[in-house]
Amino acid sequence: MAFYMYTANYSREAIQAMVKSPSDREAAARKIIEAAGGKLHHMFMAFGPTDVIALCEFPDDIGMAAVSLAVGAGGGVTNGATTKLLTPAEFGEAMRKAGAIAGAYTPPQG
């Protein structure tokens, strides 16, 4: 399974709706993520340039992309962005592979 970080901002209309009638946004996120075959590990509301951060796990990129598209199509968020994450073990594999193939690359020279 692969890990992803999804970030987004709530639209003005979504914020107005949440203030008027508060709702459990984590439950809503969990429902759509699980419907796409994923698992929600953590969800945070944040100060700063991003309103919501969700850390999810999916068997493949398609499930995460489907969630991102469905949430974006709903109109409640803007600036949705997905970042695929690597575990430290996966990053270790990448470093080992980089060491093995480094000689195949010639950097630009001036």
URTA-V190833 format. One record per pair of residues at least 24 apart in sequence whose C-alpha atoms are under 10 Angstrom apart, sorted by the first residue. I is the first residue (numbers start at 0). J is the second residue. D is the distance in Angstrom with one decimal. If there is no record, write none. Layout:
{{I J D} {I J D}}
This chain:
{{0 37 8.9} {0 38 9.8} {0 55 9.9} {0 56 6.2} {0 57 5.4} {0 58 4.3} {0 59 6.7} {0 60 9.6} {1 37 9.5} {1 55 8.4} {1 56 5.5} {1 57 5.4} {1 58 6.0} {1 59 6.4} {1 60 7.8} {1 63 9.5} {1 83 7.5} {1 84 7.3} {1 85 7.6} {1 86 8.8} {2 37 9.6} {2 38 9.4} {2 39 9.8} {2 40 9.5} {2 54 7.2} {2 55 5.7} {2 56 4.4} {2 57 6.5} {2 58 8.8} {2 59 9.1} {2 60 9.4} {2 63 9.3} {2 82 8.7} {2 83 6.1} {2 84 5.2} {2 85 6.8} {2 86 8.0} {3 39 9.8} {3 53 8.1} {3 54 5.8} {3 55 5.3} {3 56 6.2} {3 57 7.9} {3 60 9.0} {3 63 7.6} {3 81 6.6} {3 82 5.5} {3 83 4.5} {3 84 5.3} {3 85 8.5} {4 41 9.6} {4 42 9.6} {4 52 6.8} {4 53 5.7} {4 54 4.7} {4 55 6.4} {4 56 8.9} {4 63 9.7} {4 80 8.1} {4 81 5.7} {4 82 5.1} {4 83 6.5} {4 84 7.0} {5 42 9.3} {5 51 8.0} {5 52 5.7} {5 53 5.1} {5 54 6.5} {5 55 7.7} {5 63 8.8} {5 66 9.7} {5 67 7.9} {5 79 7.0} {5 80 5.7} {5 81 4.5} {5 82 6.4} {5 83 8.8} {6 42 9.8} {6 43 9.6} {6 44 9.8} {6 45 9.9} {6 48 10.0} {6 49 6.6} {6 50 7.5} {6 51 5.6} {6 52 4.6} {6 53 6.5} {6 54 9.0} {6 67 9.7} {6 76 9.6} {6 77 9.5} {6 78 7.8} {6 79 5.6} {6 80 5.3} {6 81 6.5} {6 82 8.4} {7 44 9.9} {7 48 9.1} {7 49 6.0} {7 50 6.1} {7 51 5.5} {7 52 6.9} {7 53 9.0} {7 67 9.7} {7 70 9.8} {7 71 9.2} {7 75 9.6} {7 76 6.1} {7 77 6.0} {7 78 5.3} {7 79 4.2} {7 80 6.4} {7 81 9.0} {8 44 9.7} {8 45 9.7} {8 48 7.9} {8 49 5.6} {8 50 4.7} {8 51 6.3} {8 52 9.2} {8 75 8.5} {8 76 5.4} {8 77 5.2} {8 78 6.0} {8 79 6.9} {8 80 9.7} {9 49 8.8} {9 50 6.4} {9 51 7.8} {9 74 8.9} {9 75 5.8} {9 76 4.3} {9 77 6.1} {9 78 8.6} {9 79 9.3} {10 50 9.9} {10 74 7.3} {10 75 5.3} {10 76 5.0} {10 77 5.9} {10 78 9.3} {11 75 8.2} {11 76 8.8} {11 77 9.4} {12 74 8.7} {12 75 7.1} {12 76 9.2} {13 74 8.2} {13 75 5.1} {13 76 7.4} {14 75 8.4} {14 76 9.5} {16 75 9.6} {24 51 9.7} {25 51 10.0} {25 53 9.0} {28 53 8.4} {28 55 10.0} {28 66 9.1} {28 70 8.9} {29 53 9.7} {29 55 9.3} {31 65 9.5} {31 66 6.7} {31 67 9.9} {31 69 8.6} {31 70 8.5} {32 56 8.8} {32 57 8.5} {32 62 8.1} {32 63 7.8} {32 65 9.1} {32 66 6.4} {32 67 9.5} {33 57 9.1} {33 62 9.5} {33 66 9.6} {34 62 9.1} {34 66 8.9} {35 61 8.8} {35 62 5.3} {35 63 7.6} {35 64 9.5} {35 65 7.2} {35 66 6.8} {36 61 9.9} {36 62 6.6} {36 63 8.9} {36 66 9.9} {37 62 7.0} {37 63 7.7} {37 66 9.3} {49 77 10.0} {49 78 8.8} {49 79 9.5} {50 76 9.3} {50 77 9.9} {51 76 9.4} {51 79 9.5} {52 79 9.9} {52 80 9.7} {52 81 9.9} {53 81 9.5} {54 81 9.9} {54 82 9.6} {54 83 9.9} {54 84 9.3} {55 83 9.7} {55 84 9.7} {56 83 9.7} {56 84 9.5}}
